[in-house]
Amino acid sequence: MIFGFGETVVLHTRTRTGEDAYGNDVFTTTDTTLEKVPVWPAGATELVQGQDTTITGLYALLPADTNVEAIDYVTVYGDDYEVDGEPGRFASPFTGLNPGVQVHLTRIAG
């Protein structure tokens, strides 16, 4: 589907290519720019004792043919977000409508 007012996001697809000397995974990253992607807030903490509400993540609806995994990450609004959990792939069994692949994104800190 085409969304006229979506955001430009960069999908960083990671592929495990080996291990370093300490046994940590080593990845190769391929970047893909996606245009007009719907992005919306994924929740917030409650207002407690006068503290501001804080957005904890985002949702994005990537194009239906996008191959995205839980080890990938996305750059949106200039910040990096990890794909949190498995992407939601769905289509209507009645109409065949396939709006895209929904991903939950968590901001990468540090």
N, CA, C and O atoms as CSV, one atom per row, in Angstrom:
chain,resi,resn,atom,element,x,y,z
A,1,MET,N,N,0.838,-1.182,0.000
A,1,MET,CA,C,0.000,0.000,0.000
A,1,MET,C,C,0.877,1.238,0.000
A,1,MET,O,O,1.998,1.211,0.507
A,2,ILE,N,N,0.380,2.298,-0.555
A,2,ILE,CA,C,1.080,3.571,-0.583
A,2,ILE,C,C,0.406,4.501,0.420
A,2,ILE,O,O,-0.812,4.676,0.393
A,3,PHE,N,N,1.203,5.093,1.300
A,3,PHE,CA,C,0.716,6.053,2.266
A,3,PHE,C,C,1.370,7.391,1.937
A,3,PHE,O,O,2.586,7.539,2.060
A,4,GLY,N,N,0.573,8.351,1.525
A,4,GLY,CA,C,1.087,9.616,1.027
A,4,GLY,C,C,1.857,10.460,2.022
A,4,GLY,O,O,2.681,11.284,1.626
A,5,PHE,N,N,1.601,10.267,3.315
A,5,PHE,CA,C,2.225,11.138,4.304
A,5,PHE,C,C,3.095,10.368,5.289
A,5,PHE,O,O,3.290,10.815,6.420
A,6,GLY,N,N,3.609,9.242,4.883
A,6,GLY,CA,C,4.485,8.452,5.745
A,6,GLY,C,C,5.880,9.057,5.838
A,6,GLY,O,O,6.167,10.089,5.232
A,7,GLU,N,N,6.727,8.405,6.595
A,7,GLU,CA,C,8.097,8.864,6.848
A,7,GLU,C,C,9.094,8.090,5.992
A,7,GLU,O,O,8.802,6.990,5.523
A,8,THR,N,N,10.260,8.669,5.796
A,8,THR,CA,C,11.372,7.960,5.176
A,8,THR,C,C,12.134,7.259,6.293
A,8,THR,O,O,12.568,7.902,7.249
A,9,VAL,N,N,12.298,5.945,6.176
A,9,VAL,CA,C,13.033,5.173,7.173
A,9,VAL,C,C,14.121,4.372,6.467
A,9,VAL,O,O,14.022,4.083,5.275
A,10,VAL,N,N,15.151,4.019,7.214
A,10,VAL,CA,C,16.219,3.172,6.682
A,10,VAL,C,C,16.180,1.857,7.457
A,10,VAL,O,O,16.335,1.843,8.679
A,11,LEU,N,N,15.974,0.759,6.743
A,11,LEU,CA,C,16.000,-0.568,7.341
A,11,LEU,C,C,17.415,-1.104,7.242
A,11,LEU,O,O,17.976,-1.206,6.151
A,12,HIS,N,N,17.991,-1.446,8.390
A,12,HIS,CA,C,19.339,-2.005,8.463
A,12,HIS,C,C,19.188,-3.513,8.680
A,12,HIS,O,O,18.934,-3.963,9.797
A,13,THR,N,N,19.344,-4.278,7.618
A,13,THR,CA,C,19.210,-5.732,7.684
A,13,THR,C,C,20.549,-6.331,8.069
A,13,THR,O,O,21.557,-6.098,7.402
A,14,ARG,N,N,20.557,-7.098,9.142
A,14,ARG,CA,C,21.811,-7.663,9.638
A,14,ARG,C,C,21.871,-9.161,9.336
A,14,ARG,O,O,20.884,-9.881,9.488
A,15,THR,N,N,23.051,-9.612,8.905
A,15,THR,CA,C,23.306,-11.025,8.633
A,15,THR,C,C,24.516,-11.435,9.456
A,15,THR,O,O,25.562,-10.788,9.394
A,16,ARG,N,N,24.376,-12.509,10.228
A,16,ARG,CA,C,25.495,-12.987,11.048
A,16,ARG,C,C,26.552,-13.572,10.126
A,16,ARG,O,O,26.260,-14.450,9.314
A,17,THR,N,N,27.793,-13.079,10.252
A,17,THR,CA,C,28.874,-13.544,9.377
A,17,THR,C,C,29.982,-14.265,10.133
A,17,THR,O,O,30.931,-14.752,9.518
A,18,GLY,N,N,29.877,-14.341,11.463
A,18,GLY,CA,C,30.894,-15.054,12.226
A,18,GLY,C,C,30.960,-14.581,13.652
A,18,GLY,O,O,30.015,-13.992,14.175
A,19,GLU,N,N,32.113,-14.851,14.288
A,19,GLU,CA,C,32.348,-14.451,15.665
A,19,GLU,C,C,33.693,-13.740,15.773
A,19,GLU,O,O,34.617,-14.001,15.003
A,20,ASP,N,N,33.782,-12.832,16.750
A,20,ASP,CA,C,35.066,-12.191,17.003
A,20,ASP,C,C,35.890,-13.047,17.965
A,20,ASP,O,O,35.474,-14.149,18.324
A,21,ALA,N,N,37.049,-12.550,18.380
A,21,ALA,CA,C,37.957,-13.302,19.257
A,21,ALA,C,C,37.343,-13.603,20.620
A,21,ALA,O,O,37.814,-14.499,21.321
A,22,TYR,N,N,36.291,-12.863,21.010
A,22,TYR,CA,C,35.649,-13.057,22.312
A,22,TYR,C,C,34.376,-13.894,22.218
A,22,TYR,O,O,33.679,-14.085,23.215
A,23,GLY,N,N,34.076,-14.387,21.034
A,23,GLY,CA,C,32.874,-15.200,20.852
A,23,GLY,C,C,31.609,-14.407,20.592
A,23,GLY,O,O,30.518,-14.976,20.566
A,24,ASN,N,N,31.739,-13.098,20.397
A,24,ASN,CA,C,30.579,-12.262,20.084
A,24,ASN,C,C,30.251,-12.358,18.600
A,24,ASN,O,O,31.144,-12.477,17.761
A,25,ASP,N,N,28.971,-12.305,18.290
A,25,ASP,CA,C,28.545,-12.350,16.895
A,25,ASP,C,C,29.066,-11.149,16.125
A,25,ASP,O,O,29.137,-10.041,16.657
A,26,VAL,N,N,29.432,-11.376,14.865
A,26,VAL,CA,C,29.835,-10.325,13.943
A,26,VAL,C,C,28.787,-10.293,12.826
A,26,VAL,O,O,28.416,-11.332,12.280
A,27,PHE,N,N,28.317,-9.084,12.494
A,27,PHE,CA,C,27.255,-8.931,11.506
A,27,PHE,C,C,27.706,-8.094,10.321
A,27,PHE,O,O,28.555,-7.212,10.454
A,28,THR,N,N,27.131,-8.379,9.170
A,28,THR,CA,C,27.219,-7.518,7.997
A,28,THR,C,C,25.858,-6.847,7.873
A,28,THR,O,O,24.823,-7.499,8.012
A,29,THR,N,N,25.860,-5.545,7.612
A,29,THR,CA,C,24.607,-4.796,7.548
A,29,THR,C,C,24.372,-4.281,6.130
A,29,THR,O,O,25.274,-3.740,5.491
A,30,THR,N,N,23.130,-4.463,5.651
A,30,THR,CA,C,22.700,-3.926,4.364
A,30,THR,C,C,21.611,-2.903,4.635
A,30,THR,O,O,20.643,-3.201,5.335
A,31,ASP,N,N,21.757,-1.692,4.086
A,31,ASP,CA,C,20.790,-0.615,4.314
A,31,ASP,C,C,19.842,-0.482,3.133
A,31,ASP,O,O,20.256,-0.503,1.974
A,32,THR,N,N,18.544,-0.343,3.457
A,32,THR,CA,C,17.511,-0.142,2.450
A,32,THR,C,C,16.660,1.052,2.871
A,32,THR,O,O,16.110,1.056,3.973
A,33,THR,N,N,16.542,2.062,2.014
A,33,THR,CA,C,15.709,3.228,2.303
A,33,THR,C,C,14.285,2.941,1.842
A,33,THR,O,O,14.056,2.543,0.700
A,34,LEU,N,N,13.330,3.151,2.751
A,34,LEU,CA,C,11.913,2.928,2.467
A,34,LEU,C,C,11.188,4.262,2.595
A,34,LEU,O,O,11.368,4.986,3.574
A,35,GLU,N,N,10.379,4.574,1.610
A,35,GLU,CA,C,9.664,5.854,1.570
A,35,GLU,C,C,8.208,5.693,1.997
A,35,GLU,O,O,7.607,4.634,1.820
A,36,LYS,N,N,7.658,6.760,2.559
A,36,LYS,CA,C,6.235,6.865,2.898
A,36,LYS,C,C,5.758,5.738,3.812
A,36,LYS,O,O,4.716,5.126,3.578
A,37,VAL,N,N,6.542,5.479,4.855
A,37,VAL,CA,C,6.227,4.433,5.829
A,37,VAL,C,C,5.427,5.046,6.980
A,37,VAL,O,O,5.881,6.016,7.588
A,38,PRO,N,N,4.236,4.497,7.296
A,38,PRO,CA,C,3.496,4.978,8.462
A,38,PRO,C,C,4.258,4.637,9.753
A,38,PRO,O,O,4.688,3.500,9.945
A,39,VAL,N,N,4.416,5.621,10.621
A,39,VAL,CA,C,5.099,5.452,11.903
A,39,VAL,C,C,4.228,6.124,12.957
A,39,VAL,O,O,3.746,7.237,12.750
A,40,TRP,N,N,4.022,5.435,14.115
A,40,TRP,CA,C,3.211,6.012,15.169
A,40,TRP,C,C,3.732,5.566,16.533
A,40,TRP,O,O,4.409,4.542,16.623
A,41,PRO,N,N,3.429,6.315,17.599
A,41,PRO,CA,C,3.915,5.987,18.941
A,41,PRO,C,C,3.404,4.631,19.406
A,41,PRO,O,O,2.292,4.216,19.079
A,42,ALA,N,N,4.256,3.949,20.184
A,42,ALA,CA,C,3.913,2.601,20.640
A,42,ALA,C,C,3.663,2.548,22.134
A,42,ALA,O,O,3.843,1.497,22.749
A,43,GLY,N,N,3.259,3.639,22.722
A,43,GLY,CA,C,2.941,3.605,24.139
A,43,GLY,C,C,3.805,4.563,24.923
A,43,GLY,O,O,4.764,5.137,24.407
A,44,ALA,N,N,3.446,4.719,26.170
A,44,ALA,CA,C,4.167,5.663,27.018
A,44,ALA,C,C,4.038,5.224,28.468
A,44,ALA,O,O,3.153,4.443,28.816
A,45,THR,N,N,4.920,5.729,29.302
A,45,THR,CA,C,4.802,5.492,30.732
A,45,THR,C,C,3.755,6.439,31.285
A,45,THR,O,O,3.444,7.459,30.669
A,46,GLU,N,N,3.213,6.105,32.441
A,46,GLU,CA,C,2.180,6.941,33.039
A,46,GLU,C,C,2.777,8.186,33.670
A,46,GLU,O,O,3.960,8.225,34.010
A,47,LEU,N,N,1.951,9.189,33.817
A,47,LEU,CA,C,2.347,10.405,34.513
A,47,LEU,C,C,2.329,10.102,36.013
A,47,LEU,O,O,1.269,9.894,36.603
A,48,VAL,N,N,3.514,10.081,36.615
A,48,VAL,CA,C,3.625,9.721,38.024
A,48,VAL,C,C,4.371,10.828,38.763
A,48,VAL,O,O,5.478,11.205,38.379
A,49,GLN,N,N,3.768,11.335,39.804
A,49,GLN,CA,C,4.357,12.359,40.661
A,49,GLN,C,C,4.920,13.531,39.860
A,49,GLN,O,O,6.032,13.991,40.123
A,50,GLY,N,N,4.161,14.007,38.894
A,50,GLY,CA,C,4.528,15.189,38.141
A,50,GLY,C,C,5.571,14.986,37.061
A,50,GLY,O,O,6.040,15.962,36.475
A,51,GLN,N,N,5.951,13.741,36.777
A,51,GLN,CA,C,6.932,13.489,35.726
A,51,GLN,C,C,6.246,13.466,34.370
A,51,GLN,O,O,5.081,13.087,34.260
A,52,ASP,N,N,6.976,13.875,33.339
A,52,ASP,CA,C,6.438,13.897,31.988
A,52,ASP,C,C,6.227,12.482,31.455
A,52,ASP,O,O,6.916,11.543,31.852
A,53,THR,N,N,5.270,12.353,30.558
A,53,THR,CA,C,5.043,11.096,29.862
A,53,THR,C,C,6.176,10.876,28.867
A,53,THR,O,O,6.580,11.807,28.170
A,54,THR,N,N,6.688,9.652,28.798
A,54,THR,CA,C,7.817,9.340,27.935
A,54,THR,C,C,7.434,8.260,26.929
A,54,THR,O,O,6.984,7.181,27.315
A,55,ILE,N,N,7.608,8.545,25.656
A,55,ILE,CA,C,7.358,7.548,24.621
A,55,ILE,C,C,8.424,6.465,24.723
A,55,ILE,O,O,9.613,6.769,24.822
A,56,THR,N,N,8.004,5.210,24.701
A,56,THR,CA,C,8.950,4.106,24.871
A,56,THR,C,C,9.297,3.402,23.572
A,56,THR,O,O,10.187,2.551,23.556
A,57,GLY,N,N,8.626,3.731,22.496
A,57,GLY,CA,C,8.918,3.072,21.230
A,57,GLY,C,C,7.994,3.557,20.142
A,57,GLY,O,O,7.220,4.497,20.327
A,58,LEU,N,N,8.086,2.907,19.013
A,58,LEU,CA,C,7.264,3.233,17.850
A,58,LEU,C,C,6.751,1.957,17.207
A,58,LEU,O,O,7.273,0.867,17.445
A,59,TYR,N,N,5.734,2.109,16.399
A,59,TYR,CA,C,5.319,1.074,15.464
A,59,TYR,C,C,5.567,1.615,14.066
A,59,TYR,O,O,5.466,2.820,13.835
A,60,ALA,N,N,5.890,0.730,13.136
A,60,ALA,CA,C,6.026,1.113,11.729
A,60,ALA,C,C,5.375,0.036,10.886
A,60,ALA,O,O,5.416,-1.144,11.233
A,61,LEU,N,N,4.775,0.442,9.779
A,61,LEU,CA,C,4.152,-0.486,8.845
A,61,LEU,C,C,4.987,-0.470,7.571
A,61,LEU,O,O,4.805,0.383,6.701
A,62,LEU,N,N,5.907,-1.432,7.476
A,62,LEU,CA,C,6.805,-1.524,6.326
A,62,LEU,C,C,6.080,-2.139,5.141
A,62,LEU,O,O,5.078,-2.828,5.335
A,63,PRO,N,N,6.553,-1.913,3.917
A,63,PRO,CA,C,5.901,-2.496,2.740
A,63,PRO,C,C,5.755,-4.016,2.874
A,63,PRO,O,O,6.596,-4.676,3.485
A,64,ALA,N,N,4.699,-4.553,2.306
A,64,ALA,CA,C,4.343,-5.966,2.468
A,64,ALA,C,C,5.441,-6.933,2.033
A,64,ALA,O,O,5.543,-8.029,2.585
A,65,ASP,N,N,6.256,-6.556,1.067
A,65,ASP,CA,C,7.289,-7.462,0.565
A,65,ASP,C,C,8.626,-7.293,1.301
A,65,ASP,O,O,9.642,-7.833,0.863
A,66,THR,N,N,8.631,-6.547,2.415
A,66,THR,CA,C,9.854,-6.303,3.168
A,66,THR,C,C,10.242,-7.534,3.979
A,66,THR,O,O,9.419,-8.103,4.696
A,67,ASN,N,N,11.498,-7.934,3.858
A,67,ASN,CA,C,12.021,-9.030,4.661
A,67,ASN,C,C,12.717,-8.419,5.866
A,67,ASN,O,O,13.801,-7.850,5.735
A,68,VAL,N,N,12.105,-8.532,7.038
A,68,VAL,CA,C,12.651,-7.946,8.267
A,68,VAL,C,C,12.621,-9.008,9.359
A,68,VAL,O,O,11.667,-9.777,9.475
A,69,GLU,N,N,13.683,-9.034,10.155
A,69,GLU,CA,C,13.819,-10.007,11.238
A,69,GLU,C,C,14.046,-9.279,12.556
A,69,GLU,O,O,14.301,-8.074,12.574
A,70,ALA,N,N,13.952,-10.012,13.650
A,70,ALA,CA,C,14.095,-9.427,14.982
A,70,ALA,C,C,15.514,-8.920,15.267
A,70,ALA,O,O,15.698,-8.161,16.218
A,71,ILE,N,N,16.517,-9.309,14.480
A,71,ILE,CA,C,17.884,-8.822,14.711
A,71,ILE,C,C,18.181,-7.534,13.941
A,71,ILE,O,O,19.259,-6.959,14.090
A,72,ASP,N,N,17.238,-7.083,13.125
A,72,ASP,CA,C,17.431,-5.878,12.324
A,72,ASP,C,C,17.123,-4.629,13.151
A,72,ASP,O,O,16.578,-4.717,14.251
A,73,TYR,N,N,17.481,-3.465,12.603
A,73,TYR,CA,C,17.105,-2.211,13.240
A,73,TYR,C,C,16.747,-1.187,12.173
A,73,TYR,O,O,17.057,-1.357,10.994
A,74,VAL,N,N,16.091,-0.122,12.612
A,74,VAL,CA,C,15.537,0.886,11.712
A,74,VAL,C,C,15.983,2.268,12.186
A,74,VAL,O,O,16.031,2.533,13.387
A,75,THR,N,N,16.307,3.143,11.238
A,75,THR,CA,C,16.561,4.546,11.561
A,75,THR,C,C,15.345,5.343,11.112
A,75,THR,O,O,14.963,5.306,9.943
A,76,VAL,N,N,14.745,6.062,12.047
A,76,VAL,CA,C,13.597,6.914,11.756
A,76,VAL,C,C,13.723,8.168,12.621
A,76,VAL,O,O,14.137,8.083,13.777
A,77,TYR,N,N,13.371,9.319,12.074
A,77,TYR,CA,C,13.506,10.604,12.767
A,77,TYR,C,C,14.946,10.852,13.221
A,77,TYR,O,O,15.167,11.605,14.170
A,78,GLY,N,N,15.930,10.230,12.559
A,78,GLY,CA,C,17.331,10.421,12.905
A,78,GLY,C,C,17.824,9.567,14.054
A,78,GLY,O,O,18.991,9.669,14.433
A,79,ASP,N,N,16.969,8.725,14.621
A,79,ASP,CA,C,17.340,7.857,15.732
A,79,ASP,C,C,17.258,6.394,15.317
A,79,ASP,O,O,16.487,6.033,14.428
A,80,ASP,N,N,18.061,5.553,15.971
A,80,ASP,CA,C,18.048,4.117,15.691
A,80,ASP,C,C,17.115,3.400,16.654
A,80,ASP,O,O,17.107,3.670,17.855
A,81,TYR,N,N,16.319,2.468,16.096
A,81,TYR,CA,C,15.366,1.677,16.860
A,81,TYR,C,C,15.555,0.208,16.506
A,81,TYR,O,O,15.624,-0.144,15.328
A,82,GLU,N,N,15.637,-0.650,17.517
A,82,GLU,CA,C,15.709,-2.092,17.290
A,82,GLU,C,C,14.322,-2.632,16.977
A,82,GLU,O,O,13.321,-2.139,17.496
A,83,VAL,N,N,14.272,-3.645,16.126
A,83,VAL,CA,C,13.026,-4.371,15.918
A,83,VAL,C,C,12.822,-5.209,17.168
A,83,VAL,O,O,13.669,-6.034,17.511
A,84,ASP,N,N,11.709,-5.004,17.847
A,84,ASP,CA,C,11.430,-5.657,19.121
A,84,ASP,C,C,10.450,-6.805,18.888
A,84,ASP,O,O,9.253,-6.575,18.714
A,85,GLY,N,N,10.952,-8.033,18.885
A,85,GLY,CA,C,10.098,-9.196,18.656
A,85,GLY,C,C,9.941,-9.497,17.175
A,85,GLY,O,O,10.588,-8.883,16.327
A,86,GLU,N,N,9.083,-10.441,16.886
A,86,GLU,CA,C,8.856,-10.843,15.501
A,86,GLU,C,C,7.915,-9.867,14.799
A,86,GLU,O,O,6.954,-9.393,15.405
A,87,PRO,N,N,8.180,-9.564,13.540
A,87,PRO,CA,C,7.289,-8.688,12.769
A,87,PRO,C,C,5.911,-9.322,12.590
A,87,PRO,O,O,5.787,-10.543,12.494
A,88,GLY,N,N,4.888,-8.490,12.547
A,88,GLY,CA,C,3.518,-8.959,12.330
A,88,GLY,C,C,3.188,-8.958,10.846
A,88,GLY,O,O,3.065,-7.900,10.229
A,89,ARG,N,N,3.047,-10.140,10.282
A,89,ARG,CA,C,2.698,-10.279,8.869
A,89,ARG,C,C,1.249,-10.724,8.787
A,89,ARG,O,O,0.885,-11.773,9.317
A,90,PHE,N,N,0.433,-9.938,8.131
A,90,PHE,CA,C,-0.980,-10.284,8.064
A,90,PHE,C,C,-1.602,-9.798,6.762
A,90,PHE,O,O,-1.121,-8.853,6.137
A,91,ALA,N,N,-2.666,-10.455,6.375
A,91,ALA,CA,C,-3.449,-10.059,5.198
A,91,ALA,C,C,-4.888,-10.510,5.434
A,91,ALA,O,O,-5.130,-11.499,6.127
A,92,SER,N,N,-5.819,-9.795,4.867
A,92,SER,CA,C,-7.230,-10.146,5.019
A,92,SER,C,C,-7.564,-11.383,4.189
A,92,SER,O,O,-7.293,-11.410,2.988
A,93,PRO,N,N,-8.152,-12.413,4.815
A,93,PRO,CA,C,-8.560,-13.591,4.053
A,93,PRO,C,C,-9.810,-13.326,3.205
A,93,PRO,O,O,-10.168,-14.139,2.352
A,94,PHE,N,N,-10.460,-12.206,3.440
A,94,PHE,CA,C,-11.684,-11.883,2.719
A,94,PHE,C,C,-11.434,-11.021,1.493
A,94,PHE,O,O,-12.069,-11.206,0.455
A,95,THR,N,N,-10.504,-10.075,1.616
A,95,THR,CA,C,-10.274,-9.145,0.514
A,95,THR,C,C,-8.895,-9.288,-0.118
A,95,THR,O,O,-8.659,-8.788,-1.218
A,96,GLY,N,N,-7.981,-9.970,0.577
A,96,GLY,CA,C,-6.605,-10.063,0.094
A,96,GLY,C,C,-5.782,-8.831,0.405
A,96,GLY,O,O,-4.604,-8.768,0.052
A,97,LEU,N,N,-6.387,-7.841,1.066
A,97,LEU,CA,C,-5.674,-6.622,1.420
A,97,LEU,C,C,-4.481,-6.962,2.294
A,97,LEU,O,O,-4.621,-7.640,3.312
A,98,ASN,N,N,-3.312,-6.492,1.898
A,98,ASN,CA,C,-2.091,-6.729,2.641
A,98,ASN,C,C,-1.409,-5.384,2.859
A,98,ASN,O,O,-0.620,-4.946,2.021
A,99,PRO,N,N,-1.707,-4.719,3.988
A,99,PRO,CA,C,-1.204,-3.364,4.194
A,99,PRO,C,C,0.285,-3.277,4.482
A,99,PRO,O,O,0.873,-2.206,4.335
A,100,GLY,N,N,0.910,-4.373,4.888
A,100,GLY,CA,C,2.340,-4.336,5.154
A,100,GLY,C,C,2.748,-5.202,6.324
A,100,GLY,O,O,1.968,-6.008,6.830
A,101,VAL,N,N,3.991,-5.017,6.744
A,101,VAL,CA,C,4.579,-5.762,7.846
A,101,VAL,C,C,4.713,-4.809,9.032
A,101,VAL,O,O,5.456,-3.830,8.969
A,102,GLN,N,N,3.994,-5.102,10.105
A,102,GLN,CA,C,4.042,-4.240,11.279
A,102,GLN,C,C,5.196,-4.652,12.176
A,102,GLN,O,O,5.349,-5.826,12.512
A,103,VAL,N,N,6.011,-3.668,12.561
A,103,VAL,CA,C,7.117,-3.926,13.475
A,103,VAL,C,C,7.024,-3.004,14.681
A,103,VAL,O,O,6.664,-1.834,14.558
A,104,HIS,N,N,7.352,-3.546,15.843
A,104,HIS,CA,C,7.452,-2.753,17.061
A,104,HIS,C,C,8.910,-2.351,17.190
A,104,HIS,O,O,9.797,-3.195,17.073
A,105,LEU,N,N,9.165,-1.086,17.428
A,105,LEU,CA,C,10.526,-0.553,17.482
A,105,LEU,C,C,10.809,0.007,18.870
A,105,LEU,O,O,9.987,0.718,19.448
A,106,THR,N,N,11.988,-0.324,19.396
A,106,THR,CA,C,12.428,0.177,20.684
A,106,THR,C,C,13.685,0.996,20.490
A,106,THR,O,O,14.618,0.555,19.819
A,107,ARG,N,N,13.722,2.171,21.064
A,107,ARG,CA,C,14.871,3.079,20.869
A,107,ARG,C,C,16.138,2.478,21.439
A,107,ARG,O,O,16.136,1.919,22.536
A,108,ILE,N,N,17.218,2.595,20.688
A,108,ILE,CA,C,18.512,2.120,21.123
A,108,ILE,C,C,19.179,3.224,21.921
A,108,ILE,O,O,19.415,4.318,21.408
A,109,ALA,N,N,19.480,2.933,23.175
A,109,ALA,CA,C,20.109,3.932,24.053
A,109,ALA,C,C,21.573,3.589,24.246
A,109,ALA,O,O,21.933,2.434,24.476
A,110,GLY,N,N,22.412,4.609,24.147
A,110,GLY,CA,C,23.829,4.432,24.443
A,110,GLY,C,C,24.662,3.990,23.338
A,110,GLY,O,O,25.869,3.817,23.505
